Amino acid sequence: MKKRVLAALLALVMLFGALPMSVFAEDLETVEEPSGTFEPDEPEKYTYHLYYDFNYVGTGSTKRNIEYGPTADTSYTYTVDSQTLTCREGYNFLGWADGKNATEPDYRGGDTITLTWQNPTKTIYAVWKEKTQPQPDITDPTDFAKTQYVPLQCKDNANHRIEKLLEGLPEDAWEVEWTPGSKEATLKLYPAKIAPLYTMGGEHKAVDESTVTVTLAYTNRWSIAGRIPAIPAIKITCAAPVIPDPTEFIGIKTVPVQCDNKADHYMQYAIDGLIEKKCAELVWSTGSKEATLKLYPEKIANRFSALKGTHTAVSTSVVTVTLTYNGGWKIDGTIPVIHVTCAAPEIPDPNPSVRKLNIYVKCVTSGVNHSTMDVDLGSLESSSGWTVAWTKPNTTATLTLYPDKIAEHYSKTLPGHTAVSTTAITIGLTYANGKWAADRVLPDIEVKCEPAIPNPTDSVKEQYVTVVCDDQTAHQNIQYQLENLPAGSVDVQWDGAAKTAKLVLKPDKIAEHYGMAYGAHTAVNSADVEVSLTYANDAWSLSAAIPDVHVTCKPAQEIPSPKNSFDKLLVNVACNTENSGHDPIEVPLSAVANSVNVRWEPGMPSTTSRITAIRA
């Protein structure tokens, strides 16, 4: 055994060329043999298995094992069993395969399968094919089709209708396309061949000659497929008949004429007579199944006037009556009455009617809650919110609305609004049935808010006016802030909505105020001083600077010396010595004239007096 191992190792070394054989030669020669008799090792034995899997779920065993061994052979060849399996109902056995889901066999009976000691076990699977079920005997659908009826319907005459049995129709009028064994077939009908077979009421032909197809289906028996299992009707039409002229038919009919003012003004006119007098006209084309009778109310009214006095047609529009032919002429509906009236009534002025109309005025500015105003046009007349153009005695007129004027009217209730669009709006007016009416609904007038305009009085309070005395340079100019002037000196004239105002100064009042500083003065020009104010860019501003107010001193008067005025005055004299017991006394200034000094500039209305010490 040891020799065998050494020999194997030596072979490996020589294979890779790592060592020369001589290295081991000595060792090989010196290996000692074991004592006793040498017995060679027995070869290893293997067992092989071939499994037959019947490959279906059934009762009993569906797997078979063919075992061989143990044996010393390193491979074994099996011969595939030639037995045909019949254990699975409804299926035919085809053979054996390596895969469980195979549809074609890899092995049949007699084929060989070799297994080796490395892979001693294998399973092969039965391959099955479902048996074909016997198909029922499907009959030819032609026999079924022969029993069916095809309806024929004339589009020109509802009474021209019939159903034809297919079996009784010519062979070229229909056919069935079918493949034997198929459960579906197609029935084909040929209208061009079928339509002439209907002869009741004259010759007929197909409206549409296209082939009509019907699907047939087999489920135990043949039937017509589809939601409505019936052969559709084939539309046919009568051969064009000779259509007579409708003049004779309509000529004996009459047209009623009625006066709306007097019930006894009534006549009936034969249409042939109206046609002769050009009061009516029959329009028809030869061969057409439709005609039109035209009645001319104005001409009929003139003919009526010859017997009943002057009359006019209530409506001058042409009246049309339709005639149709379907085996005979008839009138669609009835011949209408032609309404006339005695001598044309006077058409009233439309303005009173317009005044009763209403329009809605609404503010469309976002973020505000200004109510929509229902305005009658009568209230807008004074503000020129609308006009009417009318020429007597026409039965039509034109109403024109002016949005900017209507917006002004709205602003009287909710100030500060203007029209969204200032374009004039025109609306037709028509007089009919004794009254005027607008041809359409009056549109809403849309307005928008303008920013609120502040009172201009506050904006001028901080302005100044300069007062200049024209007589004495000693009387200096004085600038007065308007808000400090006395009442009645300044006025602001504004209507509360306009963007213009007027500042008014009263020179006489301002001169009086100036006189409080420099004595009596009068205005050089007592006329009001006016300065325009304008509102723009959210602010009031003066159109020009406030002019100076010129004043003059009052005419000089003889002013007496103030010295004599003091003679009657008293001066209180008191002793300031403590505990003197002397009571204060009053002394007339005339008694102490030497102690009084009066400073006065002649002509001046003011003075200064000084009392020197009075000795007691």
C-alpha positions in Angstrom: 0.0 0.0 0.0 2.9 2.3 0.9 4.5 1.7 -2.5 1.3 2.6 -4.2 1.1 5.9 -2.4 4.8 6.8 -3.1 4.3 6.0 -6.7 1.4 8.3 -7.0 3.3 11.1 -5.4 6.2 10.6 -7.7 3.9 10.7 -10.7 2.5 14.1 -9.6 6.0 15.5 -9.2 7.1 14.4 -12.6 3.8 15.9 -14.1 4.7 19.4 -13.0 8.4 18.9 -13.6 9.3 20.0 -10.2 11.7 17.1 -9.3 13.7 14.5 -11.3 12.7 11.0 -11.0 16.1 10.0 -9.6 15.4 11.8 -6.4 13.0 9.1 -5.4 14.6 6.1 -7.0 16.6 5.2 -4.0 13.7 5.5 -1.7 11.6 3.3 -4.0 14.2 0.6 -3.8 14.5 0.7 -0.1 10.8 0.5 0.7 10.3 -2.6 2.8 7.6 -4.9 1.8 5.1 -5.7 4.6 5.5 -9.1 6.2 3.1 -11.8 5.2 1.1 -12.5 2.0 0.1 -9.3 -0.1 -3.6 -9.0 -0.9 -4.7 -6.4 -3.7 -7.5 -3.9 -2.7 -11.0 -4.7 -4.1 -12.6 -2.2 -6.5 -15.3 0.2 -5.1 -18.9 -0.9 -5.8 -21.8 1.5 -7.0 -25.6 1.2 -7.1 -27.6 2.9 -9.9 -31.3 4.0 -9.9 -33.6 5.0 -12.9 -36.9 6.4 -11.7 -40.0 6.4 -14.0 -42.3 9.3 -12.9 -45.8 8.9 -14.4 -46.1 12.7 -14.2 -49.8 13.2 -13.1 -51.8 13.2 -9.9 -53.8 10.0 -9.6 -54.7 7.2 -7.3 -52.1 4.5 -6.5 -48.4 4.6 -7.3 -47.3 7.0 -10.1 -43.5 6.4 -9.8 -41.4 3.4 -10.4 -37.7 2.7 -9.4 -35.4 0.4 -11.5 -32.4 -0.3 -9.2 -29.2 -1.9 -10.3 -26.2 -2.9 -8.2 -24.1 -2.8 -6.2 -21.5 -3.4 -8.8 -17.9 -2.6 -9.4 -18.7 -1.0 -12.8 -18.2 2.8 -13.1 -21.3 3.1 -15.3 -24.5 1.3 -16.2 -26.8 1.5 -19.3 -30.5 1.1 -18.9 -32.9 0.2 -21.8 -36.1 2.4 -21.6 -39.2 0.4 -20.9 -41.3 -0.2 -24.0 -44.6 -0.5 -22.1 -47.2 2.1 -23.2 -48.9 3.7 -20.2 -52.7 3.8 -20.2 -53.3 4.7 -16.7 -54.3 8.4 -17.3 -57.8 8.8 -18.6 -58.4 11.3 -21.4 -54.7 11.4 -22.4 -52.4 9.6 -24.8 -48.9 8.5 -23.6 -46.1 9.8 -25.9 -42.9 8.6 -24.2 -40.5 9.8 -21.6 -38.6 13.1 -21.1 -35.9 14.7 -18.9 -38.2 17.6 -18.0 -41.5 17.5 -16.1 -43.2 20.0 -18.4 -42.0 18.6 -21.7 -44.5 18.3 -24.5 -42.3 16.1 -26.7 -40.6 12.9 -25.5 -36.8 12.6 -25.2 -36.9 8.7 -24.9 -39.2 6.1 -26.3 -39.3 2.3 -25.5 -36.0 0.6 -26.4 -33.9 3.8 -26.1 -30.9 3.6 -23.8 -29.8 5.8 -20.9 -26.3 5.5 -19.4 -25.6 6.5 -15.8 -22.1 7.0 -14.4 -20.7 6.6 -10.9 -20.6 10.4 -10.6 -24.4 10.7 -11.4 -25.8 7.3 -10.5 -29.5 8.4 -10.2 -31.9 9.8 -12.8 -35.6 10.5 -13.1 -37.5 10.6 -16.4 -41.1 11.9 -16.8 -44.0 10.6 -18.8 -45.2 12.9 -21.6 -48.9 13.1 -22.2 -51.2 14.7 -24.8 -54.9 15.3 -24.2 -57.1 13.3 -26.4 -59.1 15.2 -29.0 -62.8 15.3 -28.2 -65.1 14.3 -31.0 -66.7 17.3 -32.6 -70.5 17.4 -33.1 -71.8 17.2 -36.7 -72.4 20.9 -37.7 -75.0 21.1 -40.4 -74.8 23.3 -43.4 -76.2 26.8 -42.4 -77.8 27.2 -45.9 -80.7 25.1 -44.8 -81.3 27.4 -41.8 -81.0 30.5 -44.0 -83.7 29.3 -46.4 -86.2 29.4 -43.5 -85.6 33.1 -42.8 -87.5 36.2 -44.1 -86.1 39.4 -45.3 -88.3 42.5 -44.9 -88.7 45.1 -47.7 -89.9 48.6 -46.9 -90.7 51.4 -49.3 -89.5 54.8 -48.1 -92.0 56.6 -50.2 -95.1 54.7 -49.1 -95.5 53.3 -45.6 -98.0 50.8 -46.9 -95.5 49.3 -49.4 -94.0 46.6 -47.1 -93.5 42.9 -47.4 -91.4 40.0 -46.0 -89.9 37.6 -48.5 -88.8 34.0 -47.6 -85.2 33.5 -48.7 -86.0 30.0 -50.1 -88.4 31.7 -52.6 -85.9 34.2 -53.8 -83.7 33.7 -56.9 -80.4 32.0 -56.3 -78.4 35.2 -57.1 -80.4 37.2 -54.6 -78.5 35.8 -51.6 -75.8 33.3 -50.5 -74.2 31.8 -47.4 -70.4 31.7 -47.0 -69.3 28.9 -44.6 -66.3 26.7 -43.9 -67.4 23.1 -43.0 -66.9 22.5 -39.3 -66.9 26.2 -38.4 -69.5 27.5 -36.0 -69.9 30.8 -37.8 -71.2 31.7 -41.3 -72.1 34.9 -43.2 -75.4 35.4 -45.0 -75.1 37.9 -47.9 -78.2 39.6 -49.3 -78.1 41.6 -52.6 -80.7 44.4 -52.5 -80.4 45.2 -56.2 -81.7 41.7 -56.9 -84.3 41.6 -54.2 -85.9 45.0 -54.6 -87.4 44.4 -58.1 -89.2 41.4 -56.7 -91.6 43.8 -54.9 -94.2 44.8 -57.5 -97.1 45.9 -55.4 -97.9 49.6 -56.3 -95.5 49.6 -59.2 -91.9 49.1 -59.9 -89.4 49.4 -57.0 -85.6 49.6 -56.7 -83.1 49.4 -53.8 -82.3 52.7 -52.1 -78.8 51.3 -51.4 -77.5 48.5 -53.5 -74.6 47.7 -51.1 -74.5 44.0 -50.0 -76.2 43.4 -46.6 -74.3 40.9 -44.4 -75.8 38.9 -41.5 -73.7 36.8 -39.2 -75.0 33.3 -38.4 -73.8 31.4 -35.3 -74.0 27.7 -34.3 -74.7 26.7 -30.7 -76.3 23.3 -31.0 -78.3 24.8 -33.8 -77.9 27.7 -36.3 -79.3 31.2 -35.4 -78.8 34.9 -36.4 -76.1 36.5 -34.2 -76.4 39.9 -32.6 -78.5 41.8 -30.1 -81.5 41.8 -32.5 -81.5 38.3 -34.1 -83.3 39.4 -37.3 -82.4 40.2 -40.9 -82.5 44.0 -41.3 -85.1 45.5 -43.6 -84.0 46.4 -47.1 -85.0 49.9 -48.1 -86.7 50.2 -51.5 -88.2 53.1 -53.3 -91.1 53.4 -55.8 -90.2 54.1 -59.4 -90.7 57.9 -59.8 -94.4 58.4 -60.5 -95.8 61.2 -62.6 -96.5 64.0 -60.2 -99.3 66.3 -61.2 -99.2 70.1 -61.2 -100.4 71.3 -57.7 -102.0 74.4 -59.2 -105.4 72.7 -59.6 -105.3 71.3 -56.1 -104.4 74.5 -54.4 -106.5 76.7 -56.7 -109.8 75.7 -55.1 -108.6 76.4 -51.6 -109.4 79.7 -49.9 -107.5 82.3 -47.8 -109.3 83.9 -44.9 -108.8 87.6 -44.4 -109.8 89.2 -41.1 -109.8 92.8 -39.9 -108.4 93.2 -36.4 -110.5 96.3 -35.8 -113.9 95.2 -36.9 -115.1 91.5 -36.6 -117.5 91.9 -39.5 -114.7 92.9 -41.9 -114.0 89.3 -43.0 -113.6 87.7 -46.4 -112.4 84.4 -48.0 -110.6 84.5 -51.3 -110.1 81.6 -53.7 -106.4 81.0 -54.2 -106.7 80.7 -58.0 -108.1 84.2 -58.0 -105.4 85.6 -55.8 -102.8 83.9 -58.1 -104.4 85.6 -61.1 -104.3 89.0 -59.4 -100.7 88.6 -58.4 -101.7 88.5 -54.7 -100.3 85.0 -54.4 -97.7 82.8 -56.2 -97.3 79.0 -56.5 -93.6 77.9 -56.7 -93.1 74.3 -58.0 -90.6 72.4 -60.1 -91.9 69.6 -62.4 -91.4 66.2 -60.8 -90.8 67.7 -57.4 -92.8 66.3 -54.5 -92.9 69.7 -52.7 -94.3 73.1 -53.7 -94.6 76.5 -51.9 -97.6 78.8 -51.9 -96.6 82.4 -51.3 -99.2 84.9 -50.0 -98.6 88.7 -50.2 -100.5 90.4 -47.4 -100.1 93.9 -48.7 -101.6 93.0 -52.0 -104.4 91.0 -50.4 -105.2 93.9 -48.1 -105.5 96.2 -51.2 -107.9 93.7 -52.7 -109.8 93.6 -49.4 -110.0 97.4 -49.4 -112.0 97.4 -52.6 -114.9 95.9 -50.7 -114.4 96.9 -47.1 -112.7 100.3 -47.3 -109.1 101.2 -46.8 -107.2 98.6 -44.9 -103.5 97.8 -44.4 -101.8 94.5 -43.6 -100.9 94.0 -40.0 -97.7 92.3 -41.1 -96.2 92.9 -44.5 -94.0 89.7 -44.4 -94.7 87.1 -47.1 -96.7 84.1 -45.8 -95.5 80.7 -47.1 -97.5 77.5 -47.2 -95.8 74.2 -47.9 -97.5 71.5 -50.1 -96.2 67.9 -50.3 -97.0 65.0 -52.6 -97.4 61.4 -51.4 -99.7 59.8 -53.8 -101.6 63.0 -53.8 -101.0 66.7 -52.9 -101.7 67.9 -49.4 -101.1 71.1 -47.3 -98.7 70.8 -44.4 -100.9 72.3 -41.7 -103.5 74.9 -42.5 -103.6 78.1 -44.6 -103.2 80.9 -42.1 -105.5 83.9 -41.7 -104.2 87.2 -43.3 -104.8 89.9 -40.7 -105.6 93.4 -41.8 -106.6 96.6 -40.1 -108.7 99.6 -40.9 -107.0 102.8 -41.8 -103.6 102.7 -40.2 -103.7 103.8 -36.6 -101.5 106.7 -35.5 -98.2 105.5 -34.1 -97.6 107.1 -30.7 -94.4 108.8 -29.6 -92.1 106.2 -28.1 -90.7 108.5 -25.4 -93.4 107.8 -22.8 -92.9 104.1 -23.2 -89.1 104.5 -22.9 -89.5 106.4 -19.6 -91.1 103.3 -18.1 -88.1 101.1 -18.9 -85.6 100.2 -16.3 -81.8 99.6 -16.3 -79.5 98.3 -13.7 -76.4 100.4 -12.7 -73.8 98.4 -10.8 -70.3 99.3 -9.5 -67.7 96.7 -10.6 -64.8 98.1 -8.5 -63.4 95.2 -6.5 -63.3 95.4 -2.7 -66.3 97.7 -2.4 -69.9 97.0 -1.5 -71.8 99.5 -3.6 -75.3 98.3 -4.2 -76.7 97.8 -7.7 -79.2 100.5 -8.5 -82.5 99.8 -10.4 -83.0 103.1 -12.4 -86.1 103.9 -14.4 -85.2 105.8 -17.6 -87.7 108.5 -16.6 -85.5 109.6 -13.8 -82.5 109.9 -16.2 -84.2 112.1 -18.7 -83.3 115.4 -17.0 -79.6 114.3 -16.8 -79.6 113.5 -20.5 -78.9 109.8 -19.8 -80.7 108.8 -23.0 -82.3 109.9 -26.2 -84.8 108.5 -28.7 -84.4 108.9 -32.5 -87.8 108.4 -34.2 -89.5 109.7 -37.3 -93.3 109.8 -37.4 -95.1 107.5 -38.4 -92.4 104.8 -38.5 -92.9 101.7 -36.4 -89.2 101.6 -35.5 -87.0 103.9 -33.4 -83.6 103.9 -31.8 -82.9 104.3 -28.1 -79.4 105.6 -27.2 -78.0 105.3 -23.6 -75.2 107.5 -22.4 -73.2 105.6 -19.7 -71.2 108.7 -18.5 -74.4 110.6 -17.8 -76.0 107.6 -16.1 -72.8 107.2 -13.9 -73.3 110.9 -12.8 -76.9 110.0 -11.8 -75.5 107.0 -9.8 -73.0 109.3 -8.1 -75.7 111.4 -6.7 -76.5 108.5 -4.4 -73.0 107.0 -4.2 -70.5 109.8 -5.0 -67.4 109.4 -7.0 -68.3 107.1 -9.8 -67.6 107.1 -13.6 -68.7 104.9 -16.4 -66.4 101.9 -17.2 -67.1 102.6 -20.9 -68.4 105.9 -22.2 -69.4 104.5 -25.5 -73.1 105.2 -26.3 -75.3 102.1 -26.4 -78.0 101.8 -29.1 -81.1 99.6 -28.8 -83.8 99.2 -31.4 -87.4 99.9 -30.5 -90.4 98.4 -32.4 -94.0 99.3 -32.3 -96.2 96.2 -32.6 -99.6 95.1 -31.2 -100.3 98.6 -30.0 -97.2 99.2 -28.0 -93.5 100.0 -28.2 -91.0 97.5 -27.0 -87.2 97.2 -26.9 -85.7 94.7 -29.4 -83.5 93.3 -26.6 -83.0 93.4 -22.9 -81.5 96.7 -21.8 -77.8 96.0 -20.7 -76.5 96.8 -17.3 -74.5 100.0 -17.0 -71.2 99.3 -15.3 -69.5 102.0 -13.3 -66.4 102.2 -11.2 -65.4 104.2 -8.1 -63.3 107.3 -8.3 -61.1 108.0 -5.2 -62.9 110.2 -2.6 -62.0 113.9 -3.1 -61.1 115.6 0.2 -62.6 119.0 1.2 -60.2 121.7 -0.2 -60.8 123.9 2.8 -58.2 121.9 4.8 -55.6 122.3 2.1 -55.7 126.1 2.1 -55.6 126.7 5.9 -51.8 126.8 5.9 -51.6 129.3 3.0 -50.5 132.9 3.7 -51.9 136.3 2.4 -49.7 139.4 2.7 -51.4 142.7 3.7 -49.7 145.9 2.4 -50.5 149.4 3.6 -50.1 151.8 0.7 -49.9 155.0 2.8 -47.2 154.6 5.4 -44.0 152.7 5.2 -44.1 152.6 9.0 -47.0 150.2 8.7 -45.1 147.1 7.9 -46.5 144.3 5.7 -48.0 141.5 7.6 -48.4 137.8 6.4 -51.4 136.1 7.9 -51.9 132.4 7.8 -55.4 131.9 6.4 -56.6 129.7 9.3 -55.7 132.5 11.7 -57.9 135.1 10.0 -61.2 136.0 11.6 -64.4 134.3 10.4 -65.8 135.8 7.2 -62.3 136.7 5.9 -61.8 133.5 3.9 -64.3 131.2 2.0 -63.8 128.0 -0.1 -66.5 127.4 -2.7 -66.8 123.7 -3.7 -69.7 121.5 -4.7 -68.5 118.4 -2.8 -67.6 116.3 -5.8 -65.9 118.3 -8.5 -62.1 118.4 -8.9 -62.2 122.2 -9.0 -62.9 124.7 -6.3 -62.5 128.4 -5.6 -60.6 130.2 -2.7 -62.3 133.6 -1.9 -60.7 136.3 0.2 -62.7 139.2 1.7 -60.4 142.3 1.6 -62.6 144.4 3.9 -62.5 141.8 6.6 -58.8 141.3 6.3 -58.2 145.2 6.4 -60.1 145.3 9.7 -57.9 142.6 11.1 -54.8 144.5 10.0 -56.1 147.6 11.8 -55.8 145.8 15.1 -52.0 146.3 14.7 -51.8 149.7 13.0 -55.0 151.3 13.6 -58.0 151.6 11.4 -57.4 150.7 7.8 -59.7 150.0 4.8 -59.2 147.8 1.7 -58.0 149.7 -1.3 -60.3 147.4 -3.4 -63.2 145.7 -1.5 -64.0 143.2 -4.3 -63.5 139.6 -3.5 -60.1 138.1 -4.3 -60.6 134.7 -6.0 -58.0 132.0 -6.7 -58.9 128.7 -8.4 -58.1 125.3 -6.8 -57.5 122.1 -8.8 -57.5 118.5 -7.5 -54.9 116.3 -9.2 -52.6 113.5 -8.1 -54.6 113.1 -4.9 -54.0 116.7 -3.8 -55.5 120.2 -4.1 -53.3 123.0 -5.4 -53.6 126.7 -6.1 -53.7 127.6 -9.8 -51.8 130.9 -8.9 -50.2 132.6 -5.9 -52.5 134.4 -3.5 -52.3 138.1 -4.4 -51.5 140.7 -1.7 -54.3 142.6 -0.1 -53.7 146.4 -0.3 -55.1 148.6 2.5 -55.0 152.3 3.3 -55.0 154.3 6.6 -58.4 155.9 7.5 -58.6 159.7 6.8 -56.8 161.8 9.6 -59.0 163.3 12.3 -58.3 166.1 15.0 -57.0 164.2 18.0 -57.1 166.4 21.1 -54.2 166.4 23.6 -54.6 163.6 26.1 -53.4 165.9 29.0 -56.8 167.4 29.6 -58.2 163.9 29.7 -56.2 163.0 32.7 -57.5 166.0 34.9 -60.4 164.0 36.1 -58.5 160.9 36.9 -57.5 160.0 40.5 -54.3 158.5 41.7 -54.1 156.5 44.9 -51.5 157.7 47.4 -50.4 155.4 50.2 -47.9 155.9 53.1 -45.4 153.1 53.2 -44.1 153.9 56.7 -44.8 151.0 58.9 -47.2 151.6 61.7 -47.8 155.2 60.7 -51.5 154.8 60.9 -51.9 156.9 57.7 -54.7 155.6 55.5 -54.3 155.8 51.6 -56.0 158.7 49.9 -57.1 159.4 46.3 -55.7 162.6 44.8 -57.0 164.2 41.4 -54.2 164.4 38.9 -55.1 168.0 38.3 -53.9 168.6 41.9 -50.5 167.1 41.2 -50.1 168.3 37.6 -46.4 168.9 38.2 -45.9 165.3 39.0 -47.5 164.0 35.7 -45.6 163.8 32.4 -47.6 162.9 29.2 -45.7 161.8 26.1 -47.8 162.1 22.9 -47.2 162.5 19.2 -49.9 164.7 17.8 -52.2 162.9 15.5 -51.4 159.5 17.0 -54.3 157.6 18.6 -52.1 156.4 21.5 -50.0 158.0 24.2 -47.8 157.2 27.2 -48.1 158.8 30.7 -45.6 158.8 33.5 -46.3 159.8 37.1 -43.2 160.9 39.1 -43.0 160.6 42.8 -45.6 162.4 44.8 -44.5 163.5 48.2 -46.9 163.2 51.0 
